[in-house]
Amino acid sequence: MKKKKKIYILLGHPDSDTLSGYLADTYGKAAREGGHEVRRTNIGELKFDPILHKGYKVIQEIEPDLLKVQKDMKWADHIVVLYPNWWCTMPALLKGMFDRMFIPSFAFNFSKEHPGEWTPLLTGKSARVIVTAGMKPMKIRFHFGDFTNEIARGILGFAGINPVEVTTFGPSERASDAKKEQWHKKIEGYGKKGV
């Protein structure tokens, strides 16, 4: 029998009434139907300053909404992040959230004895990143390089989350109803399995 998981869904689009929001709804509904426990955050509903003003020189107090996201990520076995590709990266609000809350003592600790080494603190978790794009994902990769490396390896992977699976859909604006239904079915399958 397949293990039931604790799944945390983070919708990284500031507007939940979008394709990213629809796919988050699809994943969450299917995951619950699959017997998994689900928590969800819509980033557009959070209240926090997305700017890390002084880097790590000054400790910036973390707002209650970000503390809740941290708590949900620690709770989860599997983390699902959905967002649109804007200028070959994630929306600024989502990047700002990671800047503010993926900090030492939560996501990692740097080694004092060995500069350049760190201990990841979010090990034992897996993730799925779902990115919608205005162009064909392969065309973006061909022209501009890997536009998912930042989140998959530089953020989630750096914190010890492994594996991180990436799913990309596009071109999203011109997708037919049949194509969107195909994407819906794919996400539904991931949700039921909790992958």
Contact map, one row per residue, 1 for C-alpha under 8 A:
111000000000000000000000000000000000000000000000000000000000000000000000000000000000000000000000000000000000000000000000000000000000000000000000000000000000000000000000000000000000000000000000000
111100000000000000000000000000000000000000000000000000000000000000000000000000000000000000000000000000000000000000000000000000000000000000000000000000000000000000000000000000000000000000000000000
111110000000000000000000000000000000000000000000000000000000000000000000000000000000000000000000000000000000000000000000000000000000000000000000000000000000000000000000000000000000000000000000000
011111000000000000000000000000000111100000000000000000000000000000000000000000000000000000000000000000000000000000000000000000000000000000000000000000000000000000000000000000000000000000000000010
001111100000000000000000000000000001100000000000000000000000000000000000000111000000000000000000000000000000000000000000000000000000000000000000000000000000000000000000000000000000000000000000010
000111110000000000000000000000000001111000000000000000000000000000000000001111000000000000000000000000000000000000000000000000000000000000000000000000000000000000000000000000000000000000000000000
000011111000000000000000000000000001111000000000000000000000000000000000000111110000000000000000000000000000000000000000000000000000000000000000000000000000000000000000000000000000000000000000010
000001111100000000000000000000000000011100000000000000000000000000000001100111110000000000000000000000000000000000000000000000000000000000000000000000000000000000000000000000000000000000000000000
000000111110000000000001000100000000011110000000000000000000000000000000000000111100000000000000000000000000000000000000000000000000000000000000000000000000000000000000000000000000000000000000000
000000011111000000000000000000000000000111100000000000000000000000000000000000111100000000000000000000000000000000000000000000000000000000000000000000000000000000000000000000000000000000000000000
000000001111110100011001000000000000000111100000000000000000000000000000000000001110000000000000000000000000000000000000000000000000000000000000000000000000000000000000000000000000000000000000000
000000000111110000000000000000000000000001110000000000000000000000000000000000001111000001101100000000000000000000000000000000000000000000000000000000000000000000000000000000000000000000000000000
000000000011111101011000000000000000000001110000000000000000000000000000000000000111000000100100000000000000000000000000000000000000000000000000000000000000000000000000000000000000000000000000000
000000000011111100000000000000000000000001111000000000000000000000000000000000000000000000101000000000000000000000000000000000000000000000000000000000000000000000000000000000000000000000000000000
000000000000111111001000000000000000000000010000000000000000000000000000000000000000000000000000000000000000000000000000000000000000000000000000000000000000000000000000000000000000000000000000000
000000000010111111011100000000000000000001010000000000000000000000000000000000000000000000000000000000000000000000000000000000000000000000000000000000000000000000000000000000000000000000000000000
000000000000001111111100000000000000000000000000000000000000000000000000000000000000000000000000000000000000000000000000000000000000000000000000000000000000000000000000000000000000000000000000000
000000000000101111111100000000000000000000000000000000000000000000000000000000000000000000000000000000000000000000000000000000000000000000000000000000000000000000000000000000000000000000000000000
000000000000000011111110000000000000000000000000000000000000000000000000000000000000000000000000000000000000000000000000000000000001000000000000000000000000000000000000000100000000000000000000000
000000000010100111111111000000000000000000000000000000000000000000000000000000000111000000000000000000000000000000000000000000000011000000000000000000000000000000000000000000000000000000000000000
000000000010101111111111100000000000000000000000000000000000000000000000000000000100000000000000000000000000000000000000000000000000000000000000000000000000000000000000000000000000000000000000000
000000000000000111111111110000000000000000000000000000000000000000000000000000000000000000000000000000000000000000000000000000000000000000000000000000000000000000000000000000000000000000000000000
000000000000000000111111111000000000000000000000000000000000000000000000000000000100000000000000000000000000000000000000000000000000000000000000000000000000000000000000000000000000000100100000000
000000001010000000011111111100000000000000000000000000000000000000000000000000000100000000000000000000000000000000000000000000000000000000000000000000000000000000000000000000000000000000000000000
000000000000000000001111111110000000000000000000000000000000000000000000000000000000000000000000000000000000000000000000000000000000000000000000000000000000000000000000000000000000000000000000000
000000000000000000000111111111000000000000000000000000000000000000000000000000000000000000000000000000000000000000000000000000000000000000000000000000000000000000000000000000000000000100110010000
000000000000000000000011111111100000000000000000000000000000000000000000000000000000000000000000000000000000000000000000000000000000000000000000000000000000000000000000000000000000000000110111000
000000001000000000000001111111110000010000000000000000000000000000000000000000000000000000000000000000000000000000000000000000000000000000000000000000000000000000000000000000000000000000000010000
000000000000000000000000111111111000000000000000000000000000000000000000000000000000000000000000000000000000000000000000000000000000000000000000000000000000000000000000000000000000000000000010000
000000000000000000000000011111111100000000000000000000000000000000000000000000000000000000000000000000000000000000000000000000000000000000000000000000000000000000000000000000000000000000011011000
000000000000000000000000001111111111110000000000000000000000000000000000000000000000000000000000000000000000000000000000000000000000000000000000000000000000000000000000000000000000000000010111110
000000000000000000000000000111111111110000000000000000000000000000000000000000000000000000000000000000000000000000000000000000000000000000000000000000000000000000000000000000000000000000000011000
000000000000000000000000000011111111000000000000000000000000000000000000000000000000000000000000000000000000000000000000000000000000000000000000000000000000000000000000000000000000000000000001000
000100000000000000000000000001111111000000000000000000000000000000000000000000000000000000000000000000000000000000000000000000000000000000000000000000000000000000000000000000000000000000000011110
000100000000000000000000000000111111100000000000000000000000000000000000000000000000000000000000000000000000000000000000000000000000000000000000000000000000000000000000000000000000000000000001000
000111100000000000000000000000111111110000000000000000000000000000000000000000000000000000000000000000000000000000000000000000000000000000000000000000000000000000000000000000000000000000000001010
000111100000000000000000000000110011111000000000000000000000000000000000000000000000000000000000000000000000000000000000000000000000000000000000000000000000000000000000000000000000000000000000000
000001111000000000000000000100110001111100000000000000000000000000000000000000000000000000000000000000000000000000000000000000000000000000000000000000000000000000000000000000000000000000000000000
000001111000000000000000000000000000111110000000000000000000000000000001000000000000000000000000000000000000000000000000000000000000000000000000000000000000000000000000000000000000000000000000000
000000011110000000000000000000000000011111000000000000000000000000000000000000000000000000000000000000000000000000000000000000000000000000000000000000000000000000000000000000000000000000000000000
000000001110000000000000000000000000001111101000000000000000000000001000000000000000000000000000000000000000000000000000000000000000000000000000000000000000000000000000000000000000000000000000000
000000000111110100000000000000000000000111111100000000000000000000000000000000000000000000000000000000000000000000000000000000000000000000000000000000000000000000000000000000000000000000000000000
000000000111110000000000000000000000000011111100000000000000000000000000000000000000000000001100000000000000000000000000000000000000000000000000000000000000000000000000000000000000000000000000000
000000000001111100000000000000000000000001111100000000000000000000000000000000000000000000000000000000000000000000000000000000000000000000000000000000000000000000000000000000000000000000000000000
000000000000010000000000000000000000000011111110000000000000000000000000000000000000000000000000000000000000000000000000000000000000000000000000000000000000000000000000000000000000000000000000000
000000000000000000000000000000000000000001111111000000000000000011000000000000000000000000000000000000000000000000000000000000000000000000000000000000000000000000000000000000000000000000000000000
000000000000000000000000000000000000000000001111100000000000001010000000000000000000000000000000000000000000000000000000000000000000000000000000000000000000000000000000000000000000000000000000000
000000000000000000000000000000000000000000000111110000000000001011000000000000000000000000000000000000000000000000000000000000000000000000000000000000000000000000000000000000000000000000000000000
000000000000000000000000000000000000000000000011111100000000000000000000000000000000000000000001000000000000000000000000000000000000000000000000000000000000000000000000000000000000000000000000000
000000000000000000000000000000000000000000000001111100000000000000000000000000000000000000001011101100000000000000000000000000000000000000000000000000000000000000000000000000000000000000000000000
000000000000000000000000000000000000000000000000111110000000000000000000000000000000000000000001001100000000000000000000000000000000000000000000000000000000000000000000000000000000000000000000000
000000000000000000000000000000000000000000000000111111100001000000000000000000000000000000000001001100000000000000000000000000000000000000000000000000000000000000000000000000000000000000000000000
000000000000000000000000000000000000000000000000001111100001000000000000000000000000000000000000000000000000000000000000000000000000000000000000000000000000000000000000000000000000000000000000000
000000000000000000000000000000000000000000000000000111111100000000000000000000000000000000000000000000000000000000000000000000000000000000000000000000000000000000000000000000000000000000000000000
000000000000000000000000000000000000000000000000000111111100000000000000000000000000000000000000000000000000000000000000000000000000000000000000000000000000000000000000000000000000000000000000000
000000000000000000000000000000000000000000000000000001111110000000000000000000000000000000000000000000000000000000000000000000000000000000000000000000000000000000000000000000000000000000000000000
000000000000000000000000000000000000000000000000000001111110000000000000000000000000000000000000000000000000000000000000000000000000000000000000000000000000000000000000000000000000000000000000000
000000000000000000000000000000000000000000000000000001111111000000000000000000000000000000000000000000000000000000000000000000000000000000000000000000000000000000000000000000000000000000000000000
000000000000000000000000000000000000000000000000000000011111100000000000000000000000000000000000000000000000000000000000000000000000000000000000000000000000000000000000000000000000000000000000000
000000000000000000000000000000000000000000000000000110000111110000000000000000000000000000000000000000000000000000000000000000000000000000000000000000000000000000000000000000000000000000000000000
000000000000000000000000000000000000000000000000000000000011111000000000000000000000000000000000000000000000000000000000000000000000000000000000000000000000000000000000000000000000000000000000000
000000000000000000000000000000000000000000000000000000000001111101100000000000000000000000000000000110000000000000000000000000000000000000000000000000000000000000000000000000000000000000000000000
000000000000000000000000000000000000000000000011000000000000111111100000000000000000000000000000000000000000000000000000000000000000000000000000000000000000000000000000000000000000000000000000000
000000000000000000000000000000000000000000000000000000000000011111110000000000000000000000000000000000000000000000000000000000000000000000000000000000000000000000000000000000000000000000000000000
000000000000000000000000000000000000000000000111000000000000001111111000000000000000000000000000000000000000000000000000000000000000000000000000000000000000000000000000000000000000000000000000000
000000000000000000000000000000000000000000000101000000000000011111111100000000000000000000000000100010000000000000000000000000000000000000000000000000000000000000000000000000000000000000000000000
000000000000000000000000000000000000000000000000000000000000011111111110000000000000000000000000000010000000000000000000000000000000000000000000000000000000000000000000000000000000000000000000000
000000000000000000000000000000000000000000000000000000000000000111111111000000000000000000000000000000000000000000000000000000000000000000000000000000000000000000000000000000000000000000000000000
000000000000000000000000000000000000000010000000000000000000000011111111100000000000000000000000000000000000000000000000000000000000000000000000000000000000000000000000000000000000000000000000000
000000000000000000000000000000000000000000000000000000000000000001111111110000000000000000000000000010000100000000000000000000000000000000000000000000000000000000000000000000000000000000000000000
000000000000000000000000000000000000000000000000000000000000000000111111111000000000000000000000000000000000000000000000000000000000000000000000000000000000000000000000000000000000000000000000000
000000010000000000000000000000000000001000000000000000000000000000011111111100000000000000000000000000000000000000000000000000000000000000000000000000000000000000000000000000000000000000000000000
000000010000000000000000000000000000000000000000000000000000000000001111111100100000000000000000000000000000000000000000000000000000000000000000000000000000000000000000000000000000000000000000000
000000000000000000000000000000000000000000000000000000000000000000000111111100000000000000000000000000000000000000000000010000000000000000000000000000000000000000000000000000000000000000000000000
000001000000000000000000000000000000000000000000000000000000000000000011111110000000000000000000000000000000000000000000000000000000000000000000000000000000000000000000000000000000000000000000000
000011110000000000000000000000000000000000000000000000000000000000000001111111100000000000000000000000000000000000000000000010000000000000000000000000000000000000000000000000000000000000000000000
000011110000000000000000000000000000000000000000000000000000000000000000001111100000000000000000000000000000000000000000000111000000000000000000000000000000000000000000000000000000000000000000000
000011110000000000000000000000000000000000000000000000000000000000000000000111110000000000000000000000000000000000000000000011110000000000000000000000000000000000000000000000000000000000000000011
000000111100000000000000000000000000000000000000000000000000000000000000100111111000000000000000000000000000000000000000000011110000000000000000000000000000000000000000000000000000000000000000000
000000111100000000000000000000000000000000000000000000000000000000000000000001111100000000000000000000000000000000000000000000111100000000000000000000000000000000000000000000000000000000000000000
000000001111000000000000000000000000000000000000000000000000000000000000000000111110000000000000000000000000000000000000000000111100000000000000000000000000000000000000000000000000000000000000000
000000001111100000011011000000000000000000000000000000000000000000000000000000011111000000000000000000000000000000000000000000001110000000000000000000000000000000000000000000000000000000000000000
000000000011100000010000000000000000000000000000000000000000000000000000000000001111100001100000000000000000000000000000000000000111000000000000000000000000000000000000000000000000000000000000000
000000000001100000010000000000000000000000000000000000000000000000000000000000000111110001100000000000000000000000000000000000000011100000000000000000000000000000000000000000000000000000000000000
000000000000000000000000000000000000000000000000000000000000000000000000000000000011111111100000000000000000000000000000000000000011110000000000001000000000000000000000000000000000000000000000000
000000000000000000000000000000000000000000000000000000000000000000000000000000000001111111100000000000000000000000000000000000000000100000000000000000000000000000000000000000000000000000000000000
000000000000000000000000000000000000000000000000000000000000000000000000000000000000111111000000000000000000000000000000000000000000000000000000000000000000000000000000000000000000000000000000000
000000000000000000000000000000000000000000000000000000000000000000000000000000000000111111000000000000000000000000000000000000000000000000010001001000000000000000000000000000000000000000000000000
000000000000000000000000000000000000000000000000000000000000000000000000000000000000111111100000000000000000000000000000000000000000000000000000001101000000000000000000000000000000000000000000000
000000000001000000000000000000000000000000000000000000000000000000000000000000000011111111110110000000000000000000000000000000000000000000000000000000000000000000000000000000000000000000000000000
000000000001110000000000000000000000000000000000000000000000000000000000000000000011110011111110000000000000000000000000000000000000000000000000000000000000000000000000000000000000000000000000000
000000000000000000000000000000000000000000000000000000000000000000000000000000000000000001111111000000000000000000000000000000000000000000000000000000000000000000000000000000000000000000000000000
000000000001010000000000000000000000000000100000010000000000000000000000000000000000000000111111100000000000000000000000000000000000000000000000000000000000000000000000000000000000000000000000000
000000000001100000000000000000000000000000100000000000000000000000000000000000000000000001111111110000000000000000000000000000000000000000000000000000000000000000000000000000000000000000000000000
000000000000000000000000000000000000000000000000010000000000000000000000000000000000000001111111111000000000000000000000000000000000000000000000000000000000000000000000000000000000000000000000000
000000000000000000000000000000000000000000000000111100000000000000000000000000000000000000011111111100000000000000000000000000000000000000000000000000000000000000000000000000000000000000000000000
000000000000000000000000000000000000000000000000010000000000000001000000000000000000000000001111111110000000000000000000000000000000000000000000000000000000000000000000000000000000000000000000000
000000000000000000000000000000000000000000000000000000000000000000000000000000000000000000000111111111000000000000000000000000000000000000000000000000000010000000000000000000000000000000000000000
000000000000000000000000000000000000000000000000011100000000000000000000000000000000000000000011111111100000000000000000000000000000000000000000000000000000000000000000000000000000000000000000000
000000000000000000000000000000000000000000000000011100000000010000000000000000000000000000000001111111100000000000000000000000000000000000000000000000000000000000000000000000000000000000000000000
000000000000000000000000000000000000000000000000000000000000010001100100000000000000000000000000111111100100000000000000000000000000000000000000000000000000000000000000000000000000000000000000000
000000000000000000000000000000000000000000000000000000000000000000000000000000000000000000000000011111110111000000000000000000000000000000000000000000000010000000000000000000000000000000000000000
000000000000000000000000000000000000000000000000000000000000000000000000000000000000000000000000001111111111000000000000000000000000000000000000000000000000000000000000000000000000000000000000000
000000000000000000000000000000000000000000000000000000000000000000000000000000000000000000000000000001111111110000000000000000000000000000000000000000000000000000000000000000000000000000000000000
000000000000000000000000000000000000000000000000000000000000000000000000000000000000000000000000000000111111100000000000100000000000000000000000000000000000000000000000000000000000000000000000000
000000000000000000000000000000000000000000000000000000000000000000000100000000000000000000000000000011111111100000000000110000000000000000000000000000000000000000000000000000000000000000000000000
000000000000000000000000000000000000000000000000000000000000000000000000000000000000000000000000000001111111100000000001110000000000000000000000000000000000001000000000000000000000000000000000000
000000000000000000000000000000000000000000000000000000000000000000000000000000000000000000000000000001111111110000000111110000000000000000000000000000000000011000000000000000000000000000000000000
000000000000000000000000000000000000000000000000000000000000000000000000000000000000000000000000000000011111111000000111100000000000000000000000000000000000000000000000000000000000000000000000000
000000000000000000000000000000000000000000000000000000000000000000000000000000000000000000000000000000010001111100111110000000000000000000000000000000000000000000000000000000000000000000000000000
000000000000000000000000000000000000000000000000000000000000000000000000000000000000000000000000000000000000111111111110000000000000000000000000000000000000000000000000000000000000000000000000000
000000000000000000000000000000000000000000000000000000000000000000000000000000000000000000000000000000000000011111100000000000000000000000000000000000000000000000000000000000000000000000000000000
000000000000000000000000000000000000000000000000000000000000000000000000000000000000000000000000000000000000001111100000000000000000000000000000000000000000000000000000000000000000000000000000000
000000000000000000000000000000000000000000000000000000000000000000000000000000000000000000000000000000000000001111111000000000000000000000000000000000000000000000000000000000000000000000000000000
000000000000000000000000000000000000000000000000000000000000000000000000000000000000000000000000000000000000011111111000000000000000000000000000000000000000000000000000000000000000000000000000000
000000000000000000000000000000000000000000000000000000000000000000000000000000000000000000000000000000000000011001111100000000000000000000000000000000000000000000000000000000000000000000000000000
000000000000000000000000000000000000000000000000000000000000000000000000000000000000000000000000000000000000011001111110000000000000000000000000000000000000000000000000000000000000000000000000000
000000000000000000000000000000000000000000000000000000000000000000000000000000000000000000000000000000000001111000011111000000000000000000000000000000000000000000000000000000000000000000000000000
000000000000000000000000000000000000000000000000000000000000000000000000000000000000000000000000000000000001111000001111100000000000000000000000000000000000001000000000000000000000000000000000000
000000000000000000000000000000000000000000000000000000000000000000000000000000000000000000000000000000000011100000000111111000000000000000000000000000000000011100000000000000000000000000000000000
000000000000000000000000000000000000000000000000000000000000000000000000000000000000000000000000000000001111100000000011111000000000000000000000000000000000001100000000000000000000000000000000000
000000000000000000000000000000000000000000000000000000000000000000000000010000000000000000000000000000000111000000000001111110000000000000000000000000000000001110000000000000000000000000000000000
000000000000000000000000000000000000000000000000000000000000000000000000000000000000000000000000000000000000000000000001111110000000000000000000000000000000001111000000000000000000000000000000000
000000000000000000000000000000000000000000000000000000000000000000000000000010000000000000000000000000000000000000000000011111000000000000000000000000000000000111000000000000000000000000000000000
000000000000000000000000000000000000000000000000000000000000000000000000000111100000000000000000000000000000000000000000011111100000000000000000000000000000000111100000000000000000000000000000000
000000000000000000000000000000000000000000000000000000000000000000000000000011100000000000000000000000000000000000000000000111110000000000000000000000000000000011110000000000000000000000000000001
000000000000000000000000000000000000000000000000000000000000000000000000000001111000000000000000000000000000000000000000000011111000000000000000000000000001000011111000000000000000000000000000001
000000000000000000000000000000000000000000000000000000000000000000000000000001111000000000000000000000000000000000000000000001111100000000000000000000000000000000011110000000000000000000000000001
000000000000000000000000000000000000000000000000000000000000000000000000000000011100000000000000000000000000000000000000000000111110000000000000000000010000000000011110000000000000000000000000000
000000000000000000000000000000000000000000000000000000000000000000000000000000011110000000000000000000000000000000000000000000011111000000000000000000000000000000000111100000000000000000000000000
000000000000000000010000000000000000000000000000000000000000000000000000000000000111100000000000000000000000000000000000000000001111100000000000000000000000000000000111100000000000000000000000000
000000000000000000110000000000000000000000000000000000000000000000000000000000000011100000000000000000000000000000000000000000000111110000000000000000000000000000000001111100000000000000000000000
000000000000000000000000000000000000000000000000000000000000000000000000000000000001110000000000000000000000000000000000000000000011111110000000000000000000000000000001111100000000000000000000000
000000000000000000000000000000000000000000000000000000000000000000000000000000000000100000000000000000000000000000000000000000000001111100000000000000000000000000000000011110000000000000000000000
000000000000000000000000000000000000000000000000000000000000000000000000000000000000000000000000000000000000000000000000000000000000111110110000000000000000000000000000011100000000000000000000000
000000000000000000000000000000000000000000000000000000000000000000000000000000000000000000000000000000000000000000000000000000000000111111110000000000000000000000000000111000000000000000000000000
000000000000000000000000000000000000000000000000000000000000000000000000000000000000000000000000000000000000000000000000000000000000101111111000000000000000000000000001111000000000000000000000000
000000000000000000000000000000000000000000000000000000000000000000000000000000000000000000000000000000000000000000000000000000000000000111111100000000000000000000000000000000000000000000000000000
000000000000000000000000000000000000000000000000000000000000000000000000000000000000000000000000000000000000000000000000000000000000001111111110000000000000000000000000000000000000000000000000000
000000000000000000000000000000000000000000000000000000000000000000000000000000000000000100000000000000000000000000000000000000000000001111111111111000000000000000000000000000000000000000000000000
000000000000000000000000000000000000000000000000000000000000000000000000000000000000000000000000000000000000000000000000000000000000000011111111111000000000000000000000000000000000000000000000000
000000000000000000000000000000000000000000000000000000000000000000000000000000000000000000000000000000000000000000000000000000000000000001111111100000000000000000000000000000000000000000000000000
000000000000000000000000000000000000000000000000000000000000000000000000000000000000000000000000000000000000000000000000000000000000000000111111100000000000000000000000000000000000000000000000000
000000000000000000000000000000000000000000000000000000000000000000000000000000000000000100000000000000000000000000000000000000000000000000011111111000000000000000000000000000000000000000000000000
000000000000000000000000000000000000000000000000000000000000000000000000000000000000000000000000000000000000000000000000000000000000000000011111111000000000000000000000000000000000000000000000000
000000000000000000000000000000000000000000000000000000000000000000000000000000000000000000000000000000000000000000000000000000000000000000011001111110000000000000000000000000000000000000000000000
000000000000000000000000000000000000000000000000000000000000000000000000000000000000100110000000000000000000000000000000000000000000000000011001111111000000000000000000000000000000000000000000000
000000000000000000000000000000000000000000000000000000000000000000000000000000000000000010000000000000000000000000000000000000000000000000000000011111110000000000000100000000000000000000000000000
000000000000000000000000000000000000000000000000000000000000000000000000000000000000000000000000000000000000000000000000000000000000000000000000011111111100000000000000000000000000000000000000000
000000000000000000000000000000000000000000000000000000000000000000000000000000000000000010000000000000000000000000000000000000000000000000000000001111111110000000000000000000000000000000000000000
000000000000000000000000000000000000000000000000000000000000000000000000000000000000000000000000000000000000000000000000000000000000000000000000000111111111100000000000000000000000000000000000000
000000000000000000000000000000000000000000000000000000000000000000000000000000000000000000000000000000000000000000000000000000001000000000000000000111111111100000011100000000000000000000000000000
000000000000000000000000000000000000000000000000000000000000000000000000000000000000000000000000000000000000000000000000000000000000000000000000000011111111110000010000000000000000000000000000000
000000000000000000000000000000000000000000000000000000000000000000000000000000000000000000000000000000000000000000000000000000000000000000000000000011111111110000000000000000000000000000000000000
000000000000000000000000000000000000000000000000000000000000000000000000000000000000000000000000010001000000000000000000000000000000000000000000000001111111111000000000000000000000000000000000000
000000000000000000000000000000000000000000000000000000000000000000000000000000000000000000000000000000000000000000000000000000100000000000000000000000111111111111010000000000000000000000000000000
000000000000000000000000000000000000000000000000000000000000000000000000000000000000000000000000000000000000000000000000000000000000000000000000000000111111111111110000000000000000000000000000000
000000000000000000000000000000000000000000000000000000000000000000000000000000000000000000000000000000000001000000000001000000000000000000000000000000001111111110000000000000000000000000000000000
000000000000000000000000000000000000000000000000000000000000000000000000000000000000000000000000000000000011000000000011111000000000000000000000000000000011111110000000000000000000000000000000000
000000000000000000000000000000000000000000000000000000000000000000000000000000000000000000000000000000000000000000000001111110000000000000000000000000000001111111000000000000000000000000000000000
000000000000000000000000000000000000000000000000000000000000000000000000000000000000000000000000000000000000000000000000011111100000000000000000000000000001111111110000000000000000000000000000000
000000000000000000000000000000000000000000000000000000000000000000000000000000000000000000000000000000000000000000000000001111100000000000000000000000000001100111110000000000000000000000000000000
000000000000000000000000000000000000000000000000000000000000000000000000000000000000000000000000000000000000000000000000000011100000000000000000000000000000100011111000000000000000000000000000000
000000000000000000000000000000000000000000000000000000000000000000000000000000000000000000000000000000000000000000000000000001111000000000000000000000011001100011111100000000000000000000000000000
000000000000000000000000000000000000000000000000000000000000000000000000000000000000000000000000000000000000000000000000000000111000000000000000000000010000000000111110000000000000000000000000000
000000000000000000000000000000000000000000000000000000000000000000000000000000000000000000000000000000000000000000000000000000011110000000000000000100010000000000011111000000000000000000000000000
000000000000000000000000000000000000000000000000000000000000000000000000000000000000000000000000000000000000000000000000000000011110000000000000000000000000000000001111100000000000000000000000000
000000000000000000000000000000000000000000000000000000000000000000000000000000000000000000000000000000000000000000000000000000000111100010000000000000000000000000000111110000000000000000000000000
000000000000000000000000000000000000000000000000000000000000000000000000000000000000000000000000000000000000000000000000000000000111100110000000000000000000000000000011111100000000001000000000000
000000000000000000000000000000000000000000000000000000000000000000000000000000000000000000000000000000000000000000000000000000000001111110000000000000000000000000000001111110100000000000000000000
000000000000000000000000000000000000000000000000000000000000000000000000000000000000000000000000000000000000000000000000000000000001111110000000000000000000000000000000111111100000000000000000000
000000000000000000100000000000000000000000000000000000000000000000000000000000000000000000000000000000000000000000000000000000000001111000000000000000000000000000000000111111100000000000000000000
000000000000000000000000000000000000000000000000000000000000000000000000000000000000000000000000000000000000000000000000000000000000010000000000000000000000000000000000011111100000000000000000000
000000000000000000000000000000000000000000000000000000000000000000000000000000000000000000000000000000000000000000000000000000000000000000000000000000000000000000000000001111110000000000000000000
000000000000000000000000000000000000000000000000000000000000000000000000000000000000000000000000000000000000000000000000000000000000000000000000000000000000000000000000011111111111000000000000000
000000000000000000000000000000000000000000000000000000000000000000000000000000000000000000000000000000000000000000000000000000000000000000000000000000000000000000000000000001111111000000000000000
000000000000000000000000000000000000000000000000000000000000000000000000000000000000000000000000000000000000000000000000000000000000000000000000000000000000000000000000000000111111100000000000000
000000000000000000000000000000000000000000000000000000000000000000000000000000000000000000000000000000000000000000000000000000000000000000000000000000000000000000000000000000111111110000000000000
000000000000000000000000000000000000000000000000000000000000000000000000000000000000000000000000000000000000000000000000000000000000000000000000000000000000000000000000000000111111111000000000000
000000000000000000000000000000000000000000000000000000000000000000000000000000000000000000000000000000000000000000000000000000000000000000000000000000000000000000000000000000111111111100000000000
000000000000000000000000000000000000000000000000000000000000000000000000000000000000000000000000000000000000000000000000000000000000000000000000000000000000000000000000000000001111111110000000000
000000000000000000000000000000000000000000000000000000000000000000000000000000000000000000000000000000000000000000000000000000000000000000000000000000000000000000000000000000000111111111000000000
000000000000000000000000000000000000000000000000000000000000000000000000000000000000000000000000000000000000000000000000000000000000000000000000000000000000000000000000100000000011111111100000000
000000000000000000000010010000000000000000000000000000000000000000000000000000000000000000000000000000000000000000000000000000000000000000000000000000000000000000000000000000000001111111110000000
000000000000000000000000000000000000000000000000000000000000000000000000000000000000000000000000000000000000000000000000000000000000000000000000000000000000000000000000000000000000111111111000000
000000000000000000000000000000000000000000000000000000000000000000000000000000000000000000000000000000000000000000000000000000000000000000000000000000000000000000000000000000000000011111111100000
000000000000000000000010011000000000000000000000000000000000000000000000000000000000000000000000000000000000000000000000000000000000000000000000000000000000000000000000000000000000001111111110000
000000000000000000000000011001100000000000000000000000000000000000000000000000000000000000000000000000000000000000000000000000000000000000000000000000000000000000000000000000000000000111111111000
000000000000000000000000000001000000000000000000000000000000000000000000000000000000000000000000000000000000000000000000000000000000000000000000000000000000000000000000000000000000000011111111100
000000000000000000000000001000100000000000000000000000000000000000000000000000000000000000000000000000000000000000000000000000000000000000000000000000000000000000000000000000000000000001111111111
000000000000000000000000011111110100000000000000000000000000000000000000000000000000000000000000000000000000000000000000000000000000000000000000000000000000000000000000000000000000000000111111111
000000000000000000000000001001111111000000000000000000000000000000000000000000000000000000000000000000000000000000000000000000000000000000000000000000000000000000000000000000000000000000011111110
000000000000000000000000000000100100000000000000000000000000000000000000000000000000000000000000000000000000000000000000000000000000000000000000000000000000000000000000000000000000000000001111111
000110100000000000000000000000100101000000000000000000000000000000000000000001000000000000000000000000000000000000000000000000000000000000000000000000000000000000000000000000000000000000000111111
000000000000000000000000000000000000000000000000000000000000000000000000000001000000000000000000000000000000000000000000000001110000000000000000000000000000000000000000000000000000000000000110111
